[in-house]
Amino acid sequence: MRTPVLIGVILHPIGIFSCLLVLLSIMAFAVIDRKLANRMTVRLIAAIALADLLSHTAELYSAWNGELDLHSSLCHAVIGFRLFGRTFYAFTNLAICFHLYRSLVQIKKSTWKFECITWVVIAVMTAVFTLIYYALGAFSGVKRKVGCNPGADDKTLNSVFYAIAGLVDLATIVSCVFITIAGHRNLNKWINVYSATLTEGANDQEQLIKNRRKMAVRSFLYPLSTCITLPFECIFLILNAANLYVPALTICMALTIGISGLLTGLAFAVDPATKLAFKSAYRVLKYGNSDKKISEEFAMH
């Protein structure tokens, strides 16, 4: 078994488990108290976890079934599923970057209209790019391949495919770095706006503001994870577009893609909003009502 495949077989189940924990936690919040999951940020986190889950599942299946006939429709479907998962992951992270930019920099509240547009754009862009890859022959190519990996037989189309996929990754990385920098620079202004919404003389006002700042800072962990998961894949894709294949990059790529779901799970675990949600859910289960203080901390997030 080749090293990248072995790495995938070990890491992808861990990623799948982490993603399932995140998704099940968010679903539990929604069942116990709908308000806990009634925020766009939470739903985008769920989408990232789902994207990770799809990607890990496809990559694991590909790793376990390396002997599939490259000409078979099953192999083509596996490649398509892998590309769909990676594309969905990129556009979901772009969406959470845009959401954080609107919330923390432009200081705009999310609306159902904006959220619906966001979901439609994610779905359409993922579908469009996946279809472009299909049209370029990336699903069905068999030349210069080991296992069910994406790539077209025609060298020109193959280069176009790798260039497009690499640019999508690059756009995601740049966007995630930009929103992290812009968000931190605008954090004080955002905190001041939040402070103005608190009633004068509210209990623990300073603590609420401190917690709100911490929640905002930790929210950047989700897009920042792409700075770990995507760079090696991006470099690999762009080099392949120039017909340069670097075997060592496949190992780095297997490692970073393999920990994608784990990073999402860790970001979710250290997110103060997660802790508040669990506390509120516990209170609802035990006492039948949520804590007003906790509800205040969820405001504007």
Secondary structure by P-SEA (a helix, b strand, c coil): ccaaaaaaaacaaaaaaaaaaaaaaaaaaaaacccccccaaaaaaaaaaaaaaaaaaaaaaaaaccccccccaaaaaaaaaaaaaaaaaaaaaaaaaaaaaaaccccccccaaaaaaaaaaaaaaaaaaaaaaaaacccccccccccbbbbbccaaaaaaaaaaaaaaaaaaaaaaaaaaaaaaaaaaaaaaaaaaaccccccaaaaaaaaaaaaaaaccccccccccccaaaaaaaaaaaaccccaaaaaaaaaaaaaaaaaaaaaaaacaaaaaaaaaaaaaaacccccaaaaaaaccc
